[in-house]
Amino acid sequence: MTTEATQEVFETMLMLEVTPQPLLPVQVSNFVDSVSGMVGLAGNCKGMMAIHAPEEVAMAITGRFLGLEVDSVDEDVTDAFGELANMLAGNIKMVLDESGKDITLSVPSYVFGADYHVECIADSNWVVIPFESDDGEFLVELQIAK
């Protein structure tokens, strides 16, 4: 479901074809020179949806998303990654709950920097999927509390 949601969002909103790679065998929580957009899930299903990308990839994706030149990680990039996470979470929400009424989404948030750590739920089922694109590789992560 995460793979299909990601492909749909990127192809529809960014006109960017993305190709899923094999799932990562271990969870990634440390990021260097990267940008992460995240949205929490609450209600019948608790968890987090996130998208993580190296700064260069994040700037290229944001430029494509907004239709402008992006040469630094700024508010446009962080807002774009928060919104991408929000769109992904919205798609996942409808898969997890057909009515969409029993799961609520948090306001999108982001983090970026030279060296940071992202951790959401200690006891969760998770999947981290790398995606290849013309703009570079990025990760999409879904965590659902057990």
HUUR-V380021 format. One record per residue. N is the residue number from 1. RES is the residue in one small letter. PSI is psi in degrees with one decimal (* if undefined). BURIAL is + if it has 24 or more other ideal C-beta (glycine too) atoms within 12 Angstrom, else -. Layout:
[[N,RES,PSI,BURIAL] [N,RES,PSI,BURIAL]]
This chain:
[[1,m,-37.5,-] [2,t,-40.1,+] [3,t,-48.9,+] [4,e,-41.9,-] [5,a,-43.0,+] [6,t,-46.9,+] [7,q,-41.8,+] [8,e,-47.0,-] [9,v,-47.4,+] [10,f,-39.1,+] [11,e,-36.7,-] [12,t,-48.6,-] [13,m,-28.8,+] [14,l,-3.3,+] [15,m,41.2,-] [16,l,119.4,+] [17,e,129.8,-] [18,v,140.8,+] [19,t,119.3,-] [20,p,144.8,+] [21,q,173.2,-] [22,p,143.0,-] [23,l,145.6,-] [24,l,138.0,-] [25,p,-17.8,-] [26,v,151.8,-] [27,q,142.4,+] [28,v,126.6,+] [29,s,-12.7,+] [30,n,132.7,-] [31,f,143.4,+] [32,v,131.8,-] [33,d,54.7,-] [34,s,173.4,+] [35,v,136.0,+] [36,s,132.1,+] [37,g,137.6,+] [38,m,148.6,+] [39,v,132.0,+] [40,g,150.2,+] [41,l,136.8,+] [42,a,165.5,-] [43,g,-136.7,-] [44,n,-21.3,-] [45,c,116.7,+] [46,k,137.0,+] [47,g,-155.3,+] [48,m,140.9,+] [49,m,132.5,+] [50,a,153.7,+] [51,i,130.0,+] [52,h,136.0,+] [53,a,145.9,+] [54,p,152.2,+] [55,e,-45.8,+] [56,e,-41.3,-] [57,v,-42.7,+] [58,a,-42.0,+] [59,m,-40.2,+] [60,a,-44.0,+] [61,i,-43.5,+] [62,t,-42.7,+] [63,g,-42.0,+] [64,r,-43.4,+] [65,f,-43.6,+] [66,l,-10.2,-] [67,g,37.6,-] [68,l,165.4,-] [69,e,131.6,-] [70,v,119.7,+] [71,d,6.4,-] [72,s,159.1,-] [73,v,109.4,+] [74,d,-166.1,-] [75,e,-33.8,-] [76,d,-43.7,+] [77,v,-48.1,+] [78,t,-40.2,+] [79,d,-42.0,+] [80,a,-42.0,+] [81,f,-33.8,+] [82,g,-42.1,+] [83,e,-38.3,+] [84,l,-44.6,+] [85,a,-39.9,+] [86,n,-43.4,+] [87,m,-41.6,+] [88,l,-46.1,+] [89,a,-38.3,+] [90,g,-41.2,+] [91,n,-44.0,+] [92,i,-40.1,+] [93,k,-43.8,+] [94,m,-25.8,-] [95,v,-41.6,+] [96,l,-28.0,+] [97,d,99.9,-] [98,e,-35.4,-] [99,s,-24.9,-] [100,g,4.4,-] [101,k,-22.0,-] [102,d,2.6,-] [103,i,130.8,+] [104,t,154.3,-] [105,l,143.7,+] [106,s,169.4,+] [107,v,137.9,-] [108,p,144.8,+] [109,s,171.5,+] [110,y,163.4,+] [111,v,146.7,+] [112,f,161.1,+] [113,g,-176.2,-] [114,a,-31.5,-] [115,d,113.0,-] [116,y,166.9,-] [117,h,131.6,-] [118,v,123.2,+] [119,e,135.3,-] [120,c,-72.7,+] [121,i,123.9,+] [122,a,-45.5,-] [123,d,87.5,-] [124,s,159.2,-] [125,n,138.3,-] [126,w,160.1,+] [127,v,136.1,+] [128,v,119.4,+] [129,i,119.7,+] [130,p,143.7,+] [131,f,138.2,+] [132,e,143.5,-] [133,s,172.5,+] [134,d,-20.8,-] [135,d,-4.8,+] [136,g,-176.6,-] [137,e,142.9,+] [138,f,167.5,+] [139,l,142.8,+] [140,v,131.6,+] [141,e,137.7,+] [142,l,126.7,+] [143,q,133.2,+] [144,i,127.0,+] [145,a,142.0,-] [146,k,*,-]]
